[in-house]
Amino acid sequence: MDRTLSLVLDYPDDELLAARTPIAWRAPASLADFAGWWANEPAARLRERYVSDLDLRGQTGLYLTHHRFGDRRERGRALIAFKRLYRQAGWELSSWELPDYLPLVLELACADPEVGMPVLCEYRAEIEAIRRGLESAESPWADVLAVICDELPPADETEVSRLLDEGPPTELVGLEEVRA
Protein backbone atom coordinates (compact mmCIF):
# COMPACT_ATOMS: atom_id res chain seq x y z
CA MET A 1 0.00 0.00 0.00
CA ASP A 2 1.33 3.43 -0.94
CA ARG A 3 1.52 5.97 1.91
CA THR A 4 0.54 8.73 -0.52
CA LEU A 5 -2.99 7.30 -0.50
CA SER A 6 -3.36 7.96 3.21
CA LEU A 7 -2.07 11.51 2.82
CA VAL A 8 -4.38 12.53 -0.02
CA LEU A 9 -7.36 11.08 1.85
CA ASP A 10 -6.61 13.06 5.00
CA TYR A 11 -8.12 16.47 5.71
CA PRO A 12 -6.05 19.15 3.95
CA ASP A 13 -4.90 21.07 7.02
CA ASP A 14 -2.16 23.71 6.81
CA GLU A 15 0.64 21.17 7.30
CA LEU A 16 -0.63 18.87 4.58
CA LEU A 17 -1.25 21.78 2.21
CA ALA A 18 2.34 22.97 2.68
CA ALA A 19 3.60 19.55 1.57
CA ARG A 20 1.07 18.73 -1.12
CA THR A 21 3.22 19.33 -4.20
CA PRO A 22 5.88 16.75 -3.26
CA ILE A 23 3.13 14.41 -2.05
CA ALA A 24 1.37 14.71 -5.41
CA TRP A 25 4.62 13.89 -7.22
CA ARG A 26 4.83 10.61 -5.27
CA ALA A 27 1.26 9.57 -6.11
CA PRO A 28 0.80 6.38 -8.15
CA ALA A 29 0.72 6.98 -11.91
CA SER A 30 -2.94 5.93 -12.01
CA LEU A 31 -3.71 8.99 -9.86
CA ALA A 32 -1.92 11.53 -12.05
CA ASP A 33 -5.11 13.49 -12.86
CA PHE A 34 -6.27 13.44 -9.24
CA ALA A 35 -2.81 14.39 -7.95
CA GLY A 36 -2.62 17.33 -10.35
CA TRP A 37 -6.02 18.58 -9.23
CA TRP A 38 -5.26 17.98 -5.53
CA ALA A 39 -1.92 19.79 -5.73
CA ASN A 40 -3.23 22.80 -7.61
CA GLU A 41 -6.76 23.36 -6.30
CA PRO A 42 -6.95 26.54 -4.20
CA ALA A 43 -6.77 25.62 -0.50
CA ALA A 44 -10.21 26.94 0.42
CA ARG A 45 -11.90 25.10 -2.45
CA LEU A 46 -10.00 21.88 -1.69
CA ARG A 47 -11.12 22.03 1.94
CA GLU A 48 -14.72 22.79 0.97
CA ARG A 49 -14.79 19.89 -1.45
CA TYR A 50 -13.19 17.56 1.09
CA VAL A 51 -15.80 18.43 3.71
CA SER A 52 -18.72 18.14 1.28
CA ASP A 53 -17.50 14.85 -0.21
CA LEU A 54 -16.01 13.08 2.80
CA ASP A 55 -17.48 14.63 5.94
CA LEU A 56 -21.06 15.61 5.17
CA ARG A 57 -22.17 12.53 3.23
CA GLY A 58 -23.01 9.54 5.39
CA GLN A 59 -22.12 7.01 2.70
CA THR A 60 -18.68 8.45 2.09
CA GLY A 61 -17.36 9.10 5.58
CA LEU A 62 -13.92 7.62 6.20
CA TYR A 63 -14.70 6.01 9.59
CA LEU A 64 -14.86 2.31 8.81
CA THR A 65 -16.70 1.10 11.91
CA HIS A 66 -19.45 3.66 11.38
CA HIS A 67 -20.41 1.97 8.12
CA ARG A 68 -20.54 -1.43 9.81
CA PHE A 69 -22.00 -0.59 13.20
CA GLY A 70 -23.51 2.89 12.88
CA ASP A 71 -24.02 4.37 16.31
CA ARG A 72 -24.67 1.02 17.98
CA ARG A 73 -22.76 -0.11 21.03
CA GLU A 74 -20.74 -2.58 19.00
CA ARG A 75 -18.92 0.33 17.43
CA GLY A 76 -17.35 1.25 20.76
CA ARG A 77 -15.98 -2.27 21.16
CA ALA A 78 -14.64 -2.17 17.60
CA LEU A 79 -12.89 1.16 18.26
CA ILE A 80 -11.28 -0.30 21.38
CA ALA A 81 -10.10 -3.28 19.31
CA PHE A 82 -8.56 -0.85 16.80
CA LYS A 83 -6.71 0.97 19.60
CA ARG A 84 -5.36 -2.35 20.91
CA LEU A 85 -4.22 -3.29 17.43
CA TYR A 86 -2.28 -0.04 17.08
CA ARG A 87 -0.67 -0.53 20.49
CA GLN A 88 0.31 -4.11 19.61
CA ALA A 89 1.92 -2.75 16.45
CA GLY A 90 3.91 -0.32 18.60
CA TRP A 91 1.90 2.76 17.71
CA GLU A 92 0.67 5.29 20.22
CA LEU A 93 -2.05 7.31 18.58
CA SER A 94 -1.37 11.01 18.89
CA SER A 95 -3.94 11.94 16.28
CA TRP A 96 -7.27 13.37 17.31
CA GLU A 97 -8.93 11.06 14.78
CA LEU A 98 -10.75 7.92 15.78
CA PRO A 99 -8.63 4.79 15.21
CA ASP A 100 -10.89 3.52 12.41
CA TYR A 101 -10.21 6.58 10.22
CA LEU A 102 -9.26 5.13 6.83
CA PRO A 103 -6.15 7.31 6.30
CA LEU A 104 -4.86 6.13 9.69
CA VAL A 105 -5.55 2.47 8.84
CA LEU A 106 -3.73 2.99 5.53
CA GLU A 107 -0.74 4.40 7.44
CA LEU A 108 -0.71 1.24 9.55
CA ALA A 109 -0.89 -0.94 6.41
CA CYS A 110 2.11 0.93 4.99
CA ALA A 111 4.17 0.78 8.17
CA ASP A 112 3.26 -2.79 9.13
CA PRO A 113 1.52 -4.67 6.30
CA GLU A 114 1.17 -7.85 8.37
CA VAL A 115 -1.03 -5.96 10.82
CA GLY A 116 -2.68 -3.32 8.64
CA MET A 117 -3.55 -5.24 5.48
CA PRO A 118 -5.77 -7.78 7.28
CA VAL A 119 -7.72 -4.86 8.76
CA LEU A 120 -8.24 -3.36 5.32
CA CYS A 121 -9.36 -6.78 4.06
CA GLU A 122 -11.75 -7.17 7.00
CA TYR A 123 -13.37 -3.84 6.13
CA ARG A 124 -13.23 -4.42 2.38
CA ALA A 125 -17.01 -4.15 1.88
CA GLU A 126 -17.10 -0.83 3.74
CA ILE A 127 -14.21 0.53 1.67
CA GLU A 128 -15.99 -0.53 -1.53
CA ALA A 129 -19.22 1.12 -0.36
CA ILE A 130 -17.32 4.36 0.32
CA ARG A 131 -15.75 4.15 -3.16
CA ARG A 132 -19.12 3.69 -4.83
CA GLY A 133 -20.63 6.51 -2.81
CA LEU A 134 -17.82 8.82 -3.89
CA GLU A 135 -18.21 7.67 -7.47
CA SER A 136 -21.96 8.43 -7.36
CA ALA A 137 -21.16 11.88 -5.99
CA GLU A 138 -18.63 12.39 -8.79
CA SER A 139 -15.97 13.03 -6.19
CA PRO A 140 -12.32 13.19 -7.23
CA TRP A 141 -11.49 11.04 -4.19
CA ALA A 142 -13.30 8.10 -5.82
CA ASP A 143 -10.12 7.56 -7.85
CA VAL A 144 -8.08 7.23 -4.65
CA LEU A 145 -10.49 4.66 -3.24
CA ALA A 146 -10.37 2.78 -6.54
CA VAL A 147 -6.59 2.41 -6.21
CA ILE A 148 -7.00 1.12 -2.65
CA CYS A 149 -9.71 -1.32 -3.73
CA ASP A 150 -7.51 -2.60 -6.56
CA GLU A 151 -4.91 -3.65 -3.96
CA LEU A 152 -7.43 -5.66 -1.92
CA PRO A 153 -9.30 -8.87 -2.62
CA PRO A 154 -12.78 -8.54 -4.13
CA ALA A 155 -15.53 -7.29 -1.82
CA ASP A 156 -18.54 -9.35 -0.77
CA GLU A 157 -21.13 -7.89 -3.17
CA THR A 158 -24.04 -8.87 -0.92
CA GLU A 159 -22.56 -6.90 1.96
CA VAL A 160 -21.67 -3.93 -0.26
CA SER A 161 -25.24 -3.86 -1.59
CA ARG A 162 -26.62 -4.01 1.95
CA LEU A 163 -24.40 -1.12 3.05
CA LEU A 164 -25.42 0.98 0.05
CA ASP A 165 -29.13 0.17 0.37
CA GLU A 166 -29.52 0.38 4.14
CA GLY A 167 -26.65 2.55 5.31
CA PRO A 168 -25.23 2.20 8.81
CA PRO A 169 -27.47 0.56 11.40
CA THR A 170 -29.02 2.69 14.13
CA GLU A 171 -29.43 2.02 17.84
CA LEU A 172 -33.01 2.00 19.03
CA VAL A 173 -32.43 0.81 22.59
CA GLY A 174 -33.71 3.36 25.06
CA LEU A 175 -35.58 5.37 22.46
CA GLU A 176 -39.33 5.46 22.66
CA GLU A 177 -41.31 4.98 19.52
CA VAL A 178 -43.33 8.07 18.74
CA ARG A 179 -46.73 7.36 17.25
CA ALA A 180 -48.98 9.87 15.56
Secondary structure, DSSP 8 states (H G I E B T S, - for coil): --HHHHHHHS---HHHHHTHHHHHHTS-GGGHHHHHHHHHS-HHHHHHHHIIIIIS-GGG-SBHHHHHHTTSHHHHHHHHHHHHHHHHTT----SSS-TTBHHHHHHHHHH-HHHHHHHHHHTHHHHHHHHHHHHHTT-THHHHHHHHHHTS----HHHHHHHHHH-S----TT------
